[in-house]
Amino acid sequence: MSELLLNNTNVSEKVTISSCIHEMHAGGRSDSLTIRIDDSESQFDKWGIQTGSPVEYRGSGAASGKMYLYSTAPEYGYYILRAYSMPVSGTIPNTKPWERVHFAQIGEEIAARHGLEFESYGLDDIAYQYRAQEKQEDFKFFGQLCTLERAALIIFDGRLIAAYEPYLESAEPTATIDTAGCVVECEDRSLLEYGAAKVSSGPYSGIFKAPEGNARLWVPDRPITCQSNLEAIRFAASELREKNKMLISGSIEGSLMPQYAPGIMVNIKNRQAPSWSGAYFIYKVRHDYGKNKTKIFFRRKLEGY
């Protein structure tokens, strides 16, 4: 039986859930939860649920974890609730000069500011002389820093998580997904691959070349602050990863598979296109509990960076 917790109170016996879609991401975006409840007796207005209140869905062998209400909308006897894993306070811009600070210190301070716990996996605790946060939301600022360090930023169940993507991709597959009976889409855009990237910042510059990469050079069109040549090389590797990591990707849609979440390696047994069988990284999962469907989004892992 499914459960819906609003403001830490189980309201499952008071409402009927008409539809529920939980979308999870391994970096780049906040997880989302969209729930449509039957409110023909106009109960929701009486509860006084406010924006920012905690929301959690449990059922079908999975759970959304603690999320936060962003919006509500009445609709012909129903109520549409939209919640995200990022606290509402994360939408407020902030300005702060970060001086002589480590990566983990930034993560811990930002997490604490929004009532979250900070966790880090596979990352070196890099030291920075200076990083400027200028009128940026905290999670956007930290997310950009994570991208420069090749880390996935994940907000889940009251935790702010930074996980080194090469570390996640180096793990052995945890399961095998057989695509029999599923709708499968695959796309290979590897002709667009870049073999190297260059980052320059004032007097500092660095080039990173992918192992066995081609001659194409990617130069980011946005400014990236560097404070040494070594940092420029490290950031160039990160920029190359962002440019190339989605070139070989796809999706699998089938009956509800609540055991799967993003951020893991799996073996895919592709019945429709056997040449696509192999190990892949799951970067997004969408569970539609109303339709009893799951859509898994995967990509080929990158080697050497």
C-alpha positions in Angstrom: 0.0 0.0 0.0 1.3 3.4 -0.9 1.8 6.2 1.6 1.8 10.0 1.3 3.3 12.1 4.0 2.6 15.8 4.0 4.3 17.9 6.6 5.4 14.6 8.3 1.8 13.4 8.6 0.5 10.3 6.8 -2.6 11.4 4.9 -2.9 8.2 2.9 -6.3 7.2 4.5 -7.7 10.7 3.8 -7.0 11.0 0.1 -6.7 8.8 -3.0 -3.6 9.2 -5.1 -4.6 9.5 -8.7 -1.1 9.6 -10.2 2.5 9.9 -8.9 5.6 10.4 -10.9 9.0 10.4 -9.2 12.0 11.5 -11.4 15.6 11.1 -10.0 18.9 12.4 -11.4 22.5 11.5 -10.8 23.7 15.1 -11.0 22.6 18.2 -12.9 19.0 18.6 -11.6 17.0 18.2 -8.5 14.8 15.1 -8.1 11.1 15.9 -8.6 7.8 14.4 -7.4 4.5 15.2 -9.0 1.4 13.8 -7.3 -2.3 14.2 -8.3 -4.7 13.5 -5.4 -8.4 13.2 -5.3 -9.7 16.2 -3.3 -13.4 16.0 -4.1 -14.2 16.8 -0.5 -11.9 19.9 -0.4 -9.8 18.5 2.4 -6.4 19.9 1.2 -7.2 23.5 1.8 -8.2 22.7 5.4 -4.8 21.2 6.2 -2.9 24.5 5.6 0.1 22.9 4.0 2.6 25.6 3.1 5.2 25.9 0.4 8.4 24.4 1.7 6.7 21.7 3.8 8.2 18.2 3.7 6.6 15.7 1.3 7.4 12.0 1.0 5.9 9.2 -1.0 6.4 5.5 -0.1 5.1 2.5 -2.0 5.7 -0.2 -4.6 9.1 -1.1 -3.0 10.5 2.4 -3.3 10.5 5.8 -1.6 11.1 9.3 -2.7 12.9 10.3 0.4 12.3 13.7 2.0 11.3 16.3 -0.5 9.9 19.9 -0.3 6.6 21.3 -1.6 7.1 23.9 -4.3 3.6 24.4 -5.7 0.0 23.2 -5.5 -2.8 23.6 -8.0 -6.5 22.7 -7.7 -7.9 20.9 -10.8 -11.5 19.9 -11.1 -11.8 18.0 -7.8 -8.1 17.1 -7.7 -5.0 18.7 -6.3 -1.6 18.7 -8.1 1.4 18.7 -5.8 4.9 19.4 -7.1 7.9 18.8 -4.8 11.6 18.7 -5.2 14.5 17.3 -3.3 16.2 20.7 -3.1 15.0 22.8 -0.1 13.0 25.9 -1.1 15.7 28.0 0.5 18.0 26.9 -2.3 16.2 29.2 -4.7 17.6 32.4 -3.0 20.7 33.9 -4.6 23.7 34.4 -2.4 27.0 36.2 -2.6 30.2 35.1 -0.8 33.9 35.2 -1.5 35.3 31.7 -0.6 38.9 32.2 0.4 41.5 29.5 1.3 38.9 26.8 1.5 38.6 23.1 0.7 35.9 21.5 -1.4 34.4 19.6 1.5 34.2 22.8 3.6 32.1 24.4 0.9 29.8 21.4 0.6 29.4 21.2 4.4 28.6 24.9 4.8 26.1 24.9 2.0 24.5 21.7 3.2 24.2 23.0 6.8 22.7 26.3 5.6 19.8 24.4 4.1 19.3 21.8 6.8 21.1 19.0 4.9 23.9 16.6 5.6 26.9 16.6 3.3 28.5 13.4 1.9 31.3 13.0 -0.6 32.4 9.8 -2.5 35.6 9.2 -4.4 36.7 12.9 -4.4 40.0 14.4 -3.3 39.4 17.3 -0.9 40.8 19.9 -3.2 42.0 23.2 -1.8 41.1 26.6 -3.4 42.7 29.9 -2.9 39.6 31.7 -4.0 36.2 31.0 -5.5 33.7 33.7 -6.1 29.9 33.2 -5.6 28.2 36.3 -7.0 24.4 36.5 -6.7 24.1 32.7 -7.3 21.9 30.2 -5.6 24.0 28.0 -3.3 23.3 24.7 -5.1 23.9 26.2 -8.6 27.2 27.6 -7.4 28.2 24.3 -5.8 26.9 22.3 -8.8 29.2 24.3 -11.1 32.1 23.5 -8.8 31.2 19.8 -8.8 31.1 19.9 -12.6 34.7 21.3 -12.7 35.7 18.5 -10.4 33.9 15.8 -12.5 31.5 15.2 -9.7 27.8 14.4 -9.7 25.8 16.7 -7.4 22.8 14.8 -5.9 20.3 16.0 -3.4 18.4 13.1 -1.8 16.5 12.5 1.4 18.0 15.4 3.3 21.5 14.8 2.0 23.8 16.9 -0.3 26.0 14.4 -2.1 29.0 15.0 -4.3 30.2 11.8 -6.0 33.2 11.6 -8.4 31.8 10.3 -11.7 34.8 8.2 -12.7 34.6 6.6 -9.3 30.9 5.7 -9.8 31.6 4.4 -13.3 34.5 2.2 -12.1 32.1 0.1 -10.0 31.1 -3.3 -11.1 27.5 -3.5 -12.5 25.0 -4.2 -9.7 22.4 -6.0 -11.8 21.4 -7.0 -15.3 18.5 -5.4 -17.1 16.9 -7.6 -19.8 15.0 -5.4 -22.3 12.6 -8.2 -23.3 9.1 -6.6 -23.4 10.5 -3.1 -23.0 10.6 -0.1 -25.3 14.2 0.7 -26.0 15.8 3.8 -27.6 19.5 4.1 -28.4 21.6 6.9 -29.9 25.2 6.9 -31.0 26.6 10.4 -31.7 30.2 9.5 -31.3 31.1 11.2 -34.5 30.7 14.5 -32.5 33.4 13.4 -29.9 36.2 15.7 -29.0 39.7 14.3 -28.3 41.0 17.1 -26.1 39.9 20.3 -24.3 41.7 23.5 -23.5 41.0 25.9 -20.6 42.7 29.3 -20.2 42.4 31.8 -17.5 44.7 34.9 -17.4 48.3 33.7 -17.3 47.2 30.0 -16.8 46.4 27.5 -19.4 46.0 23.7 -19.7 45.1 21.0 -22.3 43.8 17.6 -21.4 43.8 14.9 -24.1 41.6 11.8 -23.9 43.4 8.4 -24.2 43.4 7.5 -27.8 41.3 10.6 -28.5 41.0 12.3 -32.0 42.4 15.6 -33.0 39.3 17.7 -32.3 39.9 20.3 -29.6 37.1 21.7 -27.5 37.5 25.2 -26.1 34.7 26.3 -23.7 33.0 29.5 -24.6 32.4 30.5 -20.9 35.0 31.9 -18.5 36.5 29.4 -16.1 38.7 30.8 -13.3 42.0 28.9 -12.8 44.8 29.7 -10.3 47.5 27.4 -11.8 48.3 25.5 -14.9 47.6 22.2 -13.1 44.1 23.4 -12.2 43.6 24.5 -15.8 44.5 20.9 -16.9 42.1 19.4 -14.3 39.3 21.6 -15.4 40.0 20.9 -19.1 39.5 17.2 -18.3 36.2 18.0 -16.7 35.1 20.1 -19.6 35.9 17.3 -22.0 33.9 14.8 -19.9 30.8 17.1 -20.0 31.2 17.5 -23.7 31.5 13.8 -24.5 29.7 11.8 -21.8 26.2 11.8 -23.4 27.3 10.8 -26.9 26.3 7.2 -26.5 23.1 6.9 -24.6 19.6 5.5 -24.5 16.6 4.6 -22.5 14.5 1.6 -21.5 10.8 1.8 -20.6 8.9 -1.1 -19.1 6.9 -2.3 -16.2 7.7 -0.7 -12.8 11.2 -1.4 -11.7 11.4 0.4 -8.3 14.8 -1.2 -7.4 16.6 1.0 -9.8 18.0 4.5 -9.1 20.5 6.7 -10.9 24.2 6.7 -10.1 24.8 3.0 -10.6 26.4 0.8 -13.2 24.2 -2.0 -14.7 24.6 -4.6 -17.4 22.0 -4.2 -20.2 21.0 -7.3 -22.2 19.6 -5.5 -25.3 17.3 -7.9 -27.1 16.4 -5.4 -29.8 20.0 -4.4 -30.6 22.5 -7.0 -29.3 25.5 -4.8 -30.2 24.3 -2.4 -27.5 24.5 -5.0 -24.8 27.0 -4.3 -22.1 27.8 -2.1 -19.0 26.2 1.3 -18.8 25.8 4.1 -16.2 22.2 5.0 -15.2 22.0 8.8 -15.0 18.2 9.3 -14.7 15.2 7.2 -13.6 11.5 8.1 -13.9 9.0 5.9 -11.9 5.4 6.4 -12.9 3.5 4.7 -10.0 0.1 5.5 -11.5 0.8 3.8 -14.8 3.1 1.1 -13.2 5.9 2.1 -15.5 9.7 2.9 -15.2 11.9 4.6 -17.7 15.6 4.2 -17.2 18.1 6.6 -19.0 21.6 5.3 -19.5 24.9 6.3 -21.1 28.2 4.6 -21.9 30.9 5.2 -19.3 34.0 7.2 -20.3 37.4 5.6 -20.1 40.4 7.5 -18.7 38.7 10.7 -17.6 
